[in-house]
Amino acid sequence: MKDARTSKAEVSRERRRRYRRGKSAEWLAILMLAGKGYRILGRRVTTVAGEIDIVAARRGRLAFVEVKQRATLEAAHAALMSQQRLRIHRAADIWLARHPNYHDHEMGFDLVLVLPWRLPQHLINAV
């Protein structure tokens, strides 16, 4: 019985740690995007299709941004599965339906990779 409680506590602790790391990665991505002139329109935007990490706009371009924090560049790229890509596209359609004033913007699906001891990398139209 004690082992079961210990393992549940460890799982819960690990889940909280991943959540905090994810939020930190998103804040780094937001700071980087803002520094590049993007206006942040939404963070952790939830729709029935799923969540969009960041919605940002710059010079008539609307970016739906997925943030991935991994130990290596290869792991970060591999973390974006085709099912996630579909989820992001569907969630973006829902967001756009709720915000018709952005219909005239060019739409893009970007990826921000957050790697240890490096500046975040912004890959435009990578999703």
C-alpha positions as CSV (number, residue, x, y, z in Angstrom):
1,M,0.0,0.0,0.0
2,K,2.8,2.4,0.9
3,D,4.5,1.8,-2.5
4,A,1.3,2.6,-4.4
5,R,1.0,6.0,-2.5
6,T,4.7,6.7,-3.1
7,S,4.4,6.0,-6.8
8,K,1.2,8.2,-7.1
9,A,3.1,11.0,-5.3
10,E,6.0,10.7,-7.6
11,V,3.8,10.7,-10.7
12,S,2.0,13.8,-9.4
13,R,5.3,15.5,-8.6
14,E,6.6,14.7,-12.1
15,R,3.4,16.0,-13.7
16,R,3.8,19.3,-11.8
17,R,7.4,19.6,-12.8
18,R,6.6,19.1,-16.5
19,Y,3.7,21.7,-16.2
20,R,6.1,24.3,-14.7
21,R,8.8,23.6,-17.3
22,G,6.1,23.9,-20.1
23,K,5.0,27.3,-18.7
24,S,8.6,28.5,-18.5
25,A,9.2,27.4,-22.1
26,E,6.0,29.3,-23.3
27,W,7.1,32.4,-21.4
28,L,10.6,32.3,-23.1
29,A,8.8,31.8,-26.5
30,I,6.5,34.8,-25.8
31,L,9.5,37.0,-24.8
32,M,11.3,36.0,-28.0
33,L,8.3,36.6,-30.2
34,A,7.5,40.0,-28.6
35,G,11.2,40.9,-29.2
36,K,10.7,40.1,-32.9
37,G,7.7,42.5,-33.0
38,Y,4.8,40.0,-32.6
39,R,1.8,41.1,-30.7
40,I,0.6,38.3,-28.4
41,L,-3.1,37.7,-28.8
42,G,-3.5,34.6,-26.7
43,R,-1.6,32.1,-24.6
44,R,-2.8,28.6,-23.8
45,V,-5.9,29.2,-25.9
46,T,-8.4,26.4,-25.4
47,T,-10.9,25.3,-28.0
48,V,-13.0,22.1,-28.3
49,A,-10.4,20.9,-30.8
50,G,-7.5,21.4,-28.4
51,E,-5.1,23.9,-27.1
52,I,-3.0,26.4,-29.0
53,D,0.2,27.4,-27.0
54,I,0.4,31.0,-28.5
55,V,-1.5,33.1,-30.9
56,A,0.4,36.1,-32.2
57,A,0.3,38.6,-35.0
58,R,2.8,40.7,-36.9
59,R,2.5,42.8,-40.0
60,G,-0.7,41.2,-41.3
61,R,0.4,37.6,-40.4
62,L,-1.4,35.6,-37.8
63,A,0.8,32.9,-36.2
64,F,-0.5,29.9,-34.3
65,V,2.5,28.8,-32.4
66,E,3.3,25.4,-30.8
67,V,6.1,25.4,-28.2
68,K,8.3,22.4,-27.6
69,Q,10.9,22.1,-24.9
70,R,13.2,19.1,-25.2
71,A,16.8,18.2,-24.5
72,T,17.8,18.1,-28.2
73,L,16.8,19.6,-31.4
74,E,15.9,16.2,-32.9
75,A,13.7,15.3,-29.9
76,A,11.9,18.7,-30.2
77,H,11.2,18.1,-33.9
78,A,10.1,14.5,-33.2
79,A,7.7,15.7,-30.5
80,L,5.3,17.2,-33.0
81,M,3.2,14.3,-34.3
82,S,0.8,14.5,-37.3
83,Q,-2.1,14.2,-34.9
84,Q,-0.9,17.3,-33.0
85,R,-0.6,19.1,-36.3
86,L,-4.2,18.3,-37.2
87,R,-5.3,19.4,-33.7
88,I,-3.5,22.8,-34.0
89,H,-5.0,23.4,-37.5
90,R,-8.6,22.6,-36.2
91,A,-8.1,24.7,-33.1
92,A,-6.9,27.6,-35.3
93,D,-10.0,27.4,-37.5
94,I,-12.2,27.6,-34.3
95,W,-10.1,30.6,-33.0
96,L,-10.4,32.4,-36.3
97,A,-14.2,31.8,-36.3
98,R,-14.3,33.5,-32.9
99,H,-12.2,36.4,-34.1
100,P,-13.5,37.5,-37.5
101,N,-11.5,40.7,-37.5
102,Y,-8.4,38.6,-38.3
103,H,-9.8,36.9,-41.4
104,D,-7.8,39.2,-43.7
105,H,-4.5,38.1,-42.1
106,E,-2.2,35.6,-43.7
107,M,-2.2,32.5,-41.5
108,G,0.9,30.5,-40.4
109,F,1.6,27.6,-38.1
110,D,4.9,28.1,-36.4
111,L,7.1,26.1,-34.0
112,V,9.3,27.5,-31.2
113,L,11.9,25.1,-30.0
114,V,13.3,25.7,-26.5
115,L,16.5,23.8,-25.8
116,P,18.7,23.8,-22.8
117,W,21.2,26.7,-22.6
118,R,20.2,28.1,-26.0
119,L,18.0,30.9,-27.2
120,P,14.6,29.7,-28.4
121,Q,14.4,28.9,-32.1
122,H,11.4,30.2,-34.1
123,L,10.6,28.1,-37.2
124,I,8.0,29.8,-39.4
125,N,5.4,27.6,-41.1
126,A,6.9,24.5,-39.5
127,V,3.7,22.9,-38.3
